[in-house]
Amino acid sequence: MSILLWIVFGLVVGLIAKLLTPGRDPGGFIVTTLLGIVGALVGGFLGRLIGLYPDYQSTGGFFMSVLGAIVVLAIYNAVVGRRVR
């Protein structure tokens, strides 16, 4: 059940990151979900590593997950966007 929750959370975070990231996005629905999951893991890990919040159930964890997804999405767009053009 926790894997399913991470997928749903990654989808939500990925969609929010996609809405906040300007420009065209070469990825689709599946790519957005995967990037959201990766961004949530990276952002959550970094936020806990530097001590911004004590656990994953905090509001700070959500914002760090969205920030991580935005960074991952920007890197993806920079790498894949060059190949698409």
C-alpha positions as CSV (number, residue, x, y, z in Angstrom):
1,M,0.0,0.0,0.0
2,S,2.8,2.4,0.7
3,I,4.2,2.0,-2.8
4,L,0.8,3.0,-4.2
5,L,0.7,6.1,-1.9
6,W,4.2,7.1,-3.1
7,I,3.0,6.8,-6.7
8,V,-0.1,9.0,-6.0
9,F,2.0,11.5,-4.0
10,G,4.5,11.6,-6.9
11,L,1.8,12.2,-9.4
12,V,0.4,15.1,-7.3
13,V,3.9,16.6,-6.7
14,G,4.8,16.0,-10.4
15,L,1.7,17.8,-11.6
16,I,2.3,20.7,-9.3
17,A,5.9,21.0,-10.4
18,K,4.8,20.9,-14.0
19,L,2.4,23.7,-13.4
20,L,5.0,25.8,-11.7
21,T,7.7,25.2,-14.3
22,P,7.5,27.5,-17.3
23,G,7.9,26.4,-20.9
24,R,7.0,23.4,-22.8
25,D,7.5,20.0,-21.3
26,P,8.6,17.1,-23.5
27,G,7.4,14.5,-21.0
28,G,3.9,12.9,-20.7
29,F,1.8,11.6,-17.9
30,I,4.0,8.7,-17.0
31,V,7.2,10.8,-17.1
32,T,5.6,13.4,-14.9
33,T,4.6,10.8,-12.3
34,L,8.1,9.3,-12.3
35,L,9.8,12.7,-12.1
36,G,7.4,13.6,-9.3
37,I,8.3,10.5,-7.3
38,V,12.0,11.0,-7.8
39,G,11.7,14.7,-6.9
40,A,9.7,13.9,-3.8
41,L,12.3,11.4,-2.7
42,V,15.2,13.8,-3.4
43,G,13.5,16.8,-1.9
44,G,12.3,14.9,1.2
45,F,15.8,13.4,1.7
46,L,17.6,16.7,1.4
47,G,15.1,18.5,3.7
48,R,15.6,15.9,6.4
49,L,19.4,15.8,5.8
50,I,19.7,19.5,6.5
51,G,17.2,19.4,9.4
52,L,14.4,21.5,8.0
53,Y,11.7,19.2,9.5
54,P,11.6,16.0,11.6
55,D,9.6,13.7,9.5
56,Y,7.9,13.2,6.1
57,Q,4.4,14.0,7.4
58,S,5.1,17.7,7.8
59,T,4.2,20.6,5.5
60,G,7.9,21.3,5.0
61,G,8.3,17.9,3.5
62,F,5.6,18.6,1.0
63,F,7.2,21.8,-0.1
64,M,10.6,20.3,-0.3
65,S,9.2,17.4,-2.4
66,V,7.6,20.0,-4.8
67,L,10.9,21.9,-4.9
68,G,12.8,18.6,-5.6
69,A,10.4,17.7,-8.4
70,I,10.8,21.2,-9.9
71,V,14.6,20.7,-9.9
72,V,14.3,17.2,-11.4
73,L,11.8,18.4,-14.0
74,A,14.1,21.3,-15.0
75,I,17.1,19.0,-15.4
76,Y,15.0,16.6,-17.4
77,N,13.7,19.5,-19.6
78,A,17.3,20.7,-20.2
79,V,18.6,17.3,-21.2
80,V,15.6,16.0,-23.2
81,G,14.6,19.4,-24.6
82,R,17.9,19.7,-26.4
83,R,17.4,16.3,-28.1
84,V,13.8,17.2,-29.1
85,R,14.6,20.5,-30.8
